[in-house]
C-alpha cells in the first residue's frame, strides 16, 4: 500500500532547510537533517529535490519571491523608484538568508559562493535593469536615464549598505534606515513627476 502524501511537503522541506542553513551553513546541512527537521523520510526529500544544491536554489528563489511579494504588498504593482528601492532594501535587510545571498556570505552559503559567482552577479544586475526598464515603460522613471547605469548605481549602493557594518563598524537599525532613506531620496531624482 502506498504511503500517504505529506501535506505541503516541499514547503516543509524548505522551511527546515532554511533553518539549518542559517544555523549551520549550507555545507554542514545534510539531507538527513533536512528530512528530520521536516518530519519526513530522507527519500521524500529526494522526491522533491534531486540534490542538496537544488534545495539551496529553491530557497533563494523563494527568498526573492518573498521580497518581491513584500514590496508589492506594501507599495502596489508599480511603485515609484525611490519607494521601491527603500522597501526592497528594508526587505532584504530583514531577511537573513537573502542578505547572506546578496553578500555571498561563505559562512551561510558555503561552497555555493564559489560556484559561478560572475553569473550570479550578472543575473542580479540584469534583474535590476529589467525592473528599471519596466518602471520607465510605466512612466515612473525618466526616459533619458540609461537603465544599466542606474542599476549599477543602485546595486552598488545596496552592496555598500549591506557590507557597511562589517567594513565600517557596528551600525544600528536606525542608522541603516536613514541610509536607505537617503539613497531613496537620491533615486527620486530619476522619477517622473
N, C-alpha and C positions, 0 to 999 in steps of 0.2 A: 504494500500500500504506500503511495507517495506521501512524502511529508507535506504538511500544510505550508502554504506560503507565509512568510513573516511579514506582517503589515509594515509598510514604509521601510523595508529592508535597506534600500540604498541610502536613505536619509540617516538611518541609524548607524550605518557603517561610516558615513561621512562625519556624523557628529562625534563618534568615538575616535575616528582618525584625527580629527581636528584637535581634540583634547590631548591626544597623545603627541601629536606633532608639536604643539605649543609647550607641553610639559617636558618632553624628552628630546625633541628634534626628529626630523624625518628619518635620518639614518638609523636612529635607535628604534624607531617604530617597527613593529613586526605585524605581519598579517594575523598571527595568532592573538596578539594583544588587541588588535582591532576587533577581531571576532569576539573575544571575551568582553570587551567594552560594549559591543553592540548587542551582546546576549544571543549570539548565533554561532553556528559552527563555522570553522575555517573554510570549509568547502563553499558555504553560502557567500562568503566574501568573493571567492573566485567566480561565482555565478554572475556577480555584478561587475567585477573588475579583473582583467586578466593578469595584471601585475601591480606591484606596490606603487610604481610610478604613476599608473593610471589613477590611483586614488588621490595622489597629490594634485595631478592635473584637474581632476574633478573638484577638489577643494578650492583651488584657485579660481576656477570658473564660477563656482558657487559664491565665492567671496566677491568677485567682480559684479555678479548679478545682485548680490546683497547691497553693495554700494550704489549701483545704478537705481535699484528699487528705492532705497532711502532718499536719494536725490529727487527722484520723480515724485515720491510721496510728499516730500517737503515743499517742492517747488513747481510741480506740474510737468507737463511734457516738453515744453520749450522755454526754459528759464533764460534769464539774461546770463551772459558770460560770467559776470562778476559773482552773481548769486550762485551759479552752478559751480564755479571754482571753489568758492568758500565752502559750500555744502559737501562737495566731493572731498576736499582736503580734510574737513572735520570727520566725515565718514571713514576716511582712510585712517586717520589718527585714532579713531575709536575701535578699529578692527585690528587686533594684534597680528593675525595671520596675514592680512593684506599689507600691513605696514612692513612685516618681515619680507614679504614677497617683493614689495616695491624697493626695499633697501638691499635685497639679496642677502639677507641675514643668514650666514652659514650655520649659526647655532641652531636655528629653527629649520631652515630648508636643506641644510647639509649638502650632499652631492648634487642636488638639483641646481644649486647655484652655478656649478661648473659646466653644466650641460647647456650648450648653445646660448651663452649669455647675450651675444650680439642679436640673435634672432628675437629673444625675449624683449630686449630694449627696443628694438625696431618695431616689434608688434605693438608695444605700449605707445610708442611715438605715433605710429600710423593711426591708432585709435583716437588719440587726441586731435590729430589733423582732421580725421573724418568728422569728429564732433564739431570742430570749429567750422568746417565746410557746411555742416548741417545748420549750425547757427546762422551762417551767412545766408543760406537758402531761405531761412525763416525770417530774414531781415532783423536779426538780433545782434549781428556783428557787422561793422562797416565793411563794404566790399573792397576797399583799397588796401587792406592788410593781407599779407601773404599767410595763409593758414599754417604752413610749415614753420615759418619764423615765429609766429605767435605760439604755436605748440611747443617749440623748443624753449622759448622764454618761460612759459608756464610750467613745463615739465622740470626745467632746471630749478625754478623757484620751489617747486614741491619737493624735489630731491633734497635741496638745501634745507628746507624746513624739517623734513623727516630725519635728517642727519645732524641738525643743529645741536641737539642736546649732547650727542656723542662727541662732536667736534669742538663745541664752544663751552661745554659745561652744562650743568643741570638747568632745565627750563621748566617752569610750572605751566599748567594748563592755560592760565590766563594770558601768559606771555605768548604762547603758541597761537591762541585765539586771536590776539591782537595782530600778530604777524600775518595770519591768514586773512584777516580783515583788510590789512594794508595791501596785500597782494591783490585781493579782490577789488580794492579801490583803483589800483593801477590797471587792472583788466577792464574796469569800467570805461577807460579812455577809448577802448575799441568797440564799445557798444553803440548801436544806432539809437537815436532819440525817438 
